[in-house]
Amino acid sequence: EGPSRIPRRPISKSLSARRTFSVMARLASCLVLLGSTVATGMPADATLLVQRQATAQTEGGEDTAGKAWTGKGRTPEQADYAFERYKVGEMIEGRAKDGRWLPCIVTGRGAAGNLWNIHVSDEFPGYDLPNVPTQLLRRPIAPGMSDYYVDNSWLNHKGVGIKYRHSKNMHNKSAEYAPWASLVVGRDEGDGWLRVADGFLPMEVNGAPVLIKRERLGKPTPMPLDFARAVEKQHQVLMPKDPTPAPLSYDIGEWVQFRSKKGEWYPAQVSGNTNLANTYHVTVRLDDGYTVYPVTYVHASRLKKTSPEKKPVDPDANPLCQKDGCILVRVRTNSSSELFISVSKKVKTENLQRMACNRLKIGLDECQRRTKLHKNGAELDGKAHIHEAGLEDHDIVDMNVVAETAIDQLLNAKMPIAQTATPQSLDRNDEPSADTIEELLKNIA
C-alpha cells in the first residue's frame, strides 16, 4: 500500500494466475457446483470447459499488461471471498448456484493452489466435489468475527490489494495479499488491526480506511439433523444428555482426545467453532491411523487437551515380533494419510515400504516405482534392515507417493488379445514407442 504516485509495473505471473482463478470462479458459479443435481460429481468435460474458457479469457487480454486493477465497479454485495488456507477436516460453507450457502467439509487441496476438494453435507451421506475455487467458499462466522470488505475507494492504490502482516507491524509483510473488492473473515482487535486466518490486516493505510465491516449475506444452510444423527449412529457417538460448561477452550487445528458413547477416547483434531458456547466441530481418527470422520457440535466436556495418541504395539500382531521384537512406525504420506505399522526390527526397510503400499492399495510393482521412504529428509535404503536404518519405536517416516502417469496406466491396462495392435517385434522389456502408445490408446475403452 502507498501513495498513488507509485510507478506502474508489468503484470506478474502470480497476478496473472490469480486473475485466471478469478475468472474460473465466475465461470464455475454458472455451473451447478453444489446443488443436489451434482450428487455424482461434476462431469470431467464440464470442468475442462471452465478451465479452457478461463485460460482463453486471461491469455487474450494483452492490453491489460501494466494496468493495475483496483477493484472499482464492484459493490460489496458482488464481492467474492479472498483466498483462504483451510485445514483438512475443517467445517466451512460453499456457495450453490442459487446463492445458498451449504455446509461442507474440506477433504484436501485441489489441482491448483486456489482450488479445494470438499464434501458437501447438506443431506446425508453428502457427496464429494473436487477443485472448487476458493471464491465459492467461506468460513462460518464465529462469535466476535465478521465479514470485511477490502475497499480501495478512499486509498486509490494502484496495486492489487493489501498484503497480510505476520504481526501488528506495517513493515512485517507477508507475500500473500487480500485483493481489492474481496471479502475477508476476521475479528477486529480494537487497535487498528483485523485478525484473520493468515495473520493480520490493517484497518487503515495512510489514514484511509481499507476494511469496511459488512453484514454477512446469505444465511447458511444448517447441517441436517438426520446427517448428524446418522454419523453418530454409525460411529456410536452421542452428545451428553446434561452437558456442563467446560473451562478449557480449543483452537482450530488443535489435537485433542474425543470421548465416544462407550467412554473410549480417540485422537481428534478441532475443525471449527460453532454458534453454541463450549461446542466444537472435530475430526476423529479411527484406530487404523488413517481413517477420519467428522463429528459436529461436540461439547467441550467430551474433549481433553493432549498430543496425538501413540498406538501401542500388539505383540500378537506379527509372529516375527515374538522372536525378534517389533517397533511401531508412523508413516505419513504426501496425501495427508497416516499409517501406524508394526514391523520387525530384523526385516529390511523395503518390507515396511511394501506394508505401507498394501494399506494404500498400491501394487508391489508400482510400490517400488512410485514410492520413496524418508526419515528427517534422508531417503531410506530399502536393502538395509530396520535396525540398520536407525529406525526406533514410534519414529515418523515420510512416504512420497508419485502420481500414476499415463504410461503407467497404459502398461497396467488389460488389453483384449483380439484387439491388441502392439507390433510383434516389441519385446516385453523394451519401452513402448510413441506409435505403440497411440495404438494402445485407440483400443482402450
C-alpha positions in Angstrom: 0.0 0.0 0.0 1.2 3.6 -0.5 0.7 6.8 -2.4 -0.8 6.8 -5.9 2.5 8.0 -7.4 4.0 4.5 -7.3 5.0 3.7 -10.9 3.1 1.1 -12.7 4.8 -2.2 -13.3 4.1 -5.0 -15.8 1.7 -7.6 -14.5 3.5 -10.5 -12.8 3.0 -14.2 -13.4 1.4 -14.7 -9.9 -1.1 -11.9 -10.6 -1.9 -13.5 -14.0 -2.5 -16.8 -12.2 -4.8 -15.1 -9.6 -6.8 -13.5 -12.4 -7.1 -16.9 -14.1 -8.6 -18.3 -10.9 -10.9 -15.3 -10.5 -12.2 -16.0 -14.0 -12.6 -19.7 -13.2 -14.6 -18.8 -10.1 -17.0 -16.6 -12.0 -17.4 -19.3 -14.7 -17.8 -22.0 -12.2 -20.6 -20.1 -10.4 -22.6 -20.6 -13.6 -22.4 -24.3 -13.2 -24.4 -26.3 -10.6 -21.4 -26.8 -8.3 -23.0 -27.5 -5.0 -26.6 -28.4 -5.8 -28.2 -31.8 -5.4 -28.1 -32.3 -9.2 -24.4 -32.9 -9.0 -24.5 -35.6 -6.3 -22.4 -37.8 -8.6 -19.8 -35.1 -9.1 -19.2 -32.5 -11.9 -18.6 -34.2 -15.3 -14.9 -34.1 -16.4 -15.8 -32.3 -19.6 -17.6 -29.5 -17.7 -14.5 -28.9 -15.5 -12.3 -28.9 -18.6 -14.7 -26.3 -20.3 -14.3 -24.0 -17.3 -10.5 -24.3 -17.4 -10.3 -23.7 -21.2 -12.6 -20.7 -21.1 -10.7 -19.2 -18.1 -7.4 -19.6 -19.9 -8.7 -18.1 -23.1 -10.1 -15.0 -21.4 -7.0 -14.5 -19.4 -4.4 -15.0 -22.1 -6.3 -12.9 -24.6 -6.2 -9.7 -22.6 -2.7 -8.5 -23.6 -3.9 -4.9 -23.4 -4.2 -5.2 -19.6 -0.4 -5.6 -19.1 0.9 -2.8 -16.9 -2.6 -1.7 -15.8 -3.2 -2.1 -12.0 -6.6 -3.4 -11.0 -8.2 -1.5 -8.2 -11.5 -3.3 -7.8 -13.6 -0.4 -8.9 -17.0 -1.1 -10.3 -17.8 -3.9 -7.9 -20.0 -3.5 -4.9 -19.6 -5.3 -1.5 -22.7 -7.3 -2.4 -20.9 -8.6 -5.6 -17.6 -9.3 -3.8 -16.1 -12.8 -3.7 -14.2 -14.1 -0.7 -10.4 -13.8 -0.7 -8.1 -16.8 -0.8 -8.1 -18.8 2.4 -6.0 -21.7 3.7 -8.1 -24.4 5.1 -7.2 -27.5 7.2 -8.3 -31.0 6.1 -11.5 -31.8 8.0 -12.4 -28.2 8.7 -16.1 -27.3 8.5 -16.7 -24.5 6.0 -19.6 -23.2 3.8 -19.9 -23.4 0.0 -22.0 -21.3 -2.3 -24.5 -23.0 -4.5 -25.8 -21.8 -7.9 -29.0 -20.4 -6.3 -26.9 -18.4 -3.8 -27.5 -20.7 -0.8 -24.5 -21.5 1.4 -24.2 -25.2 2.2 -22.3 -26.9 4.9 -19.1 -28.5 3.6 -16.0 -30.4 4.9 -12.5 -29.8 3.5 -11.1 -33.1 2.2 -7.9 -31.8 0.6 -6.1 -29.4 -1.7 -7.2 -29.2 -5.3 -5.2 -29.5 -8.5 -4.1 -25.9 -8.2 -3.2 -23.6 -5.3 -6.6 -21.7 -5.4 -8.8 -24.8 -5.5 -10.0 -27.1 -2.8 -11.6 -30.6 -2.6 -14.7 -30.6 -0.4 -17.5 -32.9 0.8 -20.9 -31.3 0.7 -23.0 -32.2 3.7 -26.4 -30.6 3.0 -28.0 -34.1 3.1 -26.8 -37.5 4.3 -24.5 -39.0 3.1 -23.5 -36.0 1.1 -21.1 -36.0 -1.9 -17.6 -35.0 -2.9 -16.7 -32.1 -5.2 -13.1 -31.7 -6.4 -11.3 -28.4 -7.4 -13.8 -25.9 -6.1 -12.5 -22.3 -6.4 -11.8 -20.6 -3.1 -14.1 -17.7 -4.1 -17.0 -20.0 -3.7 -16.0 -21.0 -0.1 -16.0 -19.2 3.2 -15.5 -19.8 6.9 -18.5 -19.8 9.3 -18.9 -16.8 11.4 -17.7 -17.5 15.0 -18.6 -15.2 17.9 -16.8 -11.8 17.6 -16.0 -12.3 13.9 -17.5 -10.7 10.8 -17.0 -10.2 7.1 -14.9 -7.2 6.0 -14.9 -5.7 2.5 -11.4 -4.8 1.2 -12.2 -1.2 0.0 -9.9 0.9 -2.3 -12.3 3.8 -2.9 -10.5 6.0 -0.3 -6.9 5.0 -0.8 -7.0 4.7 -4.6 -3.9 2.5 -4.5 -2.6 1.3 -7.9 -1.7 -2.2 -6.6 -3.8 -5.3 -6.5 -4.7 -5.4 -2.8 -3.5 -5.3 0.9 -0.6 -7.6 2.0 -1.2 -9.6 5.1 1.1 -9.0 8.0 2.8 -11.6 10.2 2.3 -9.4 13.2 0.8 -6.0 14.1 3.6 -4.2 12.3 3.0 -2.4 9.0 6.5 -3.4 7.8 6.2 -7.1 8.7 4.6 -8.0 5.4 3.7 -11.4 4.0 3.9 -12.5 0.4 0.1 -13.1 0.3 -2.5 -10.4 0.0 -6.2 -9.8 0.1 -7.4 -8.5 -3.3 -9.3 -5.2 -3.6 -13.1 -5.7 -3.7 -12.9 -9.0 -2.0 -14.2 -10.2 1.4 -12.1 -11.4 4.4 -13.3 -13.0 7.6 -11.8 -11.8 10.8 -12.0 -10.3 14.3 -11.5 -6.6 15.0 -8.8 -6.4 17.7 -9.8 -2.8 18.6 -6.3 -1.4 18.0 -6.5 -0.8 14.3 -5.8 -4.4 13.2 -8.0 -7.2 12.0 -7.0 -10.7 13.0 -7.5 -13.2 10.1 -6.5 -16.8 9.5 -3.4 -15.7 7.5 -2.2 -13.2 10.1 -3.3 -9.5 10.4 -4.6 -6.8 8.1 -4.5 -3.0 8.9 -7.9 -1.3 9.2 -6.4 1.9 7.7 -3.4 2.7 5.3 -2.0 6.2 5.2 -5.1 7.4 7.2 -7.5 5.9 4.6 -9.9 3.2 5.7 -9.4 0.0 3.7 -11.5 -2.6 5.6 -15.3 -2.0 5.9 -17.3 -4.2 8.1 -20.1 -5.9 6.2 -23.1 -7.9 7.5 -22.8 -11.4 6.3 -25.1 -12.1 3.4 -26.7 -15.4 2.7 -27.9 -17.3 5.7 -26.0 -20.6 5.9 -28.0 -23.8 5.5 -27.6 -25.8 8.7 -26.3 -29.4 8.6 -29.4 -31.6 8.6 -30.2 -33.3 11.9 -30.5 -36.6 10.0 -26.9 -36.2 8.8 -25.5 -35.7 12.3 -27.7 -38.5 13.7 -26.6 -40.9 11.0 -22.9 -40.1 11.6 -23.3 -40.5 15.4 -25.2 -43.8 15.0 -22.7 -45.2 12.5 -19.7 -44.4 14.8 -21.6 -44.9 18.2 -21.1 -41.3 19.3 -23.8 -39.4 21.2 -24.0 -35.9 22.8 -24.1 -35.8 26.6 -27.6 -35.5 28.0 -26.7 -32.9 30.6 -23.5 -31.1 29.4 -21.8 -28.8 31.9 -19.7 -25.8 30.9 -16.0 -26.7 30.4 -13.3 -24.3 31.5 -11.0 -25.2 28.6 -11.1 -23.7 25.1 -9.7 -25.1 22.0 -8.2 -23.7 18.8 -8.9 -24.8 15.2 -6.3 -27.4 14.3 -5.5 -28.3 17.9 -5.1 -32.0 18.7 -7.5 -33.3 21.4 -8.9 -36.5 22.8 -12.5 -37.3 22.0 -14.8 -39.4 24.2 -17.3 -41.8 22.5 -20.6 -43.2 23.7 -18.8 -46.2 25.2 -16.4 -44.0 27.1 -13.5 -44.7 24.8 -11.0 -41.9 23.9 -9.9 -41.3 20.3 -7.4 -38.8 18.9 -9.1 -36.0 17.1 -8.5 -32.5 15.7 -10.6 -29.5 16.2 -12.0 -28.5 12.8 -14.1 -25.5 13.6 -16.2 -23.4 16.0 -19.9 -23.4 16.3 -22.6 -20.9 17.2 -23.1 -22.7 20.6 -21.0 -22.0 23.7 -18.3 -24.5 24.5 -19.1 -26.6 21.4 -16.8 -27.5 18.5 -16.7 -29.5 15.3 -14.0 -32.1 15.4 -12.4 -34.7 13.0 -11.9 -38.1 14.8 -9.3 -40.6 13.7 -10.1 -44.3 14.0 -7.7 -46.9 15.3 -6.3 -47.8 11.9 -4.4 -44.4 11.9 -5.6 -43.0 8.6 -9.4 -43.2 8.5 -11.1 -40.0 9.6 -14.7 -38.9 10.1 -16.3 -35.6 11.2 -18.4 -35.2 14.3 -20.4 -32.0 14.7 -21.4 -29.9 17.7 -19.2 -31.7 20.2 -19.4 -30.3 23.7 -16.1 -29.4 25.3 -16.8 -31.7 28.2 -16.2 -34.6 25.8 -12.7 -33.3 24.8 -9.4 -33.0 26.6 -6.1 -31.5 25.7 -3.4 -33.9 24.6 -1.0 -34.7 21.8 -1.7 -37.3 19.1 -2.0 -40.7 20.7 0.8 -43.2 20.0 -0.7 -46.7 19.4 0.8 -49.5 21.5 2.5 -52.4 19.7 0.4 -55.6 19.7 2.8 -58.4 20.3 0.5 -60.9 18.7 0.0 -59.0 15.5 3.1 -60.4 13.8 4.8 -63.8 14.6 8.2 -62.1 14.0 7.5 -59.7 16.8 7.6 -62.5 19.4 11.0 -63.7 18.0 12.9 -60.5 17.2 10.8 -57.8 18.6 8.8 -55.1 16.8 8.6 -51.4 16.6 5.7 -49.1 15.7 6.4 -46.8 12.8 4.2 -43.9 11.9 4.2 -43.4 8.1 3.0 -40.1 6.8 2.2 -39.7 3.1 2.2 -36.6 0.9 -1.6 -37.0 0.6 -2.1 -36.4 4.4 -2.7 -40.1 5.2 -1.1 -41.6 8.4 -0.4 -45.3 8.8 0.7 -46.9 12.0 2.7 -50.1 11.1 4.1 -52.7 13.4 7.3 -54.1 11.8 10.0 -56.5 13.0 13.4 -54.9 13.6 15.2 -57.7 11.7 13.4 -57.3 8.3 14.5 -55.0 5.5 13.2 -51.4 5.1 11.6 -52.4 1.8 9.2 -54.6 3.8 8.0 -51.5 5.6 7.5 -49.8 2.2 5.5 -52.8 0.9 3.3 -52.9 4.0 2.5 -49.2 3.6 1.7 -49.7 -0.1 -0.6 -52.6 0.8 -2.5 -50.3 3.1 -2.8 -47.7 0.3 -3.8 -50.4 -2.2 -0.7 -49.8 -4.4 0.6 -52.9 -6.2 4.0 -54.2 -5.4 5.5 -53.4 -8.8 4.1 -49.9 -8.6 5.3 -49.6 -5.0 9.0 -49.7 -5.9 8.5 -47.4 -8.9 6.2 -44.7 -7.3 7.1 -44.5 -3.6 10.1 -43.5 -1.5 10.7 -43.5 2.2 12.4 -40.7 4.0 13.4 -40.0 7.6 14.4 -36.5 8.6 14.7 -35.6 4.9 17.1 -38.5 4.1 16.0 -41.4 1.8 16.0 -44.8 3.5 17.9 -47.7 1.8 15.3 -50.4 1.1 18.0 -53.1 1.4 19.0 -52.1 4.9 17.4 -53.7 7.9 15.1 -51.8 10.1 17.7 -51.6 12.9 20.5 -50.7 10.5 18.4 -47.8 9.1 18.3 -46.3 12.6 14.5 -46.7 13.0 13.3 -46.7 16.6 9.9 -47.3 18.2 7.4 -44.5 17.4 9.6 -43.0 14.7 8.0 -40.9 12.0 8.8 -41.8 8.3 7.6 -39.7 5.4 6.4 -41.6 2.3 6.3 -39.7 -1.0 3.8 -41.3 -3.4 4.3 -40.2 -7.0 1.1 -39.8 -9.0 0.4 -42.5 -11.6 1.4 -41.4 -15.1 -0.3 -42.0 -18.4 2.5 -44.5 -19.3 1.8 -46.4 -16.0 -1.9 -46.6 -16.9 -1.2 -47.8 -20.4 1.2 -50.5 -19.2 -1.2 -51.7 -16.5 -4.3 -51.7 -18.8 -5.6 -55.1 -19.7 -5.9 -55.3 -23.5 -8.2 -57.8 -25.3 -6.0 -60.1 -27.3 -8.1 -59.9 -30.4 -7.9 -56.1 -30.5 -4.3 -55.6 -29.4 -2.4 -53.8 -32.1 1.0 -54.0 -30.5 3.7 -54.8 -33.0 5.0 -58.4 -32.8 8.6 -57.2 -32.6 8.1 -55.3 -29.4 9.9 -57.0 -26.5 8.3 -57.0 -23.1 11.3 -55.3 -21.5 11.5 -52.6 -24.1 10.0 -49.2 -23.6 6.9 -48.7 -25.9 7.3 -46.3 -28.7 5.1 -43.3 -29.4 3.3 -45.2 -32.2 2.7 -48.2 -29.9 1.2 -45.9 -27.2 -1.0 -44.3 -29.8 -2.3 -47.7 -31.0 -2.9 -48.7 -27.3 -4.9 -45.6 -26.7 -7.2 -46.4 -29.6 -8.0 -49.8 -28.1 -8.7 -48.7 -24.6 -12.4 -48.0 -23.9 
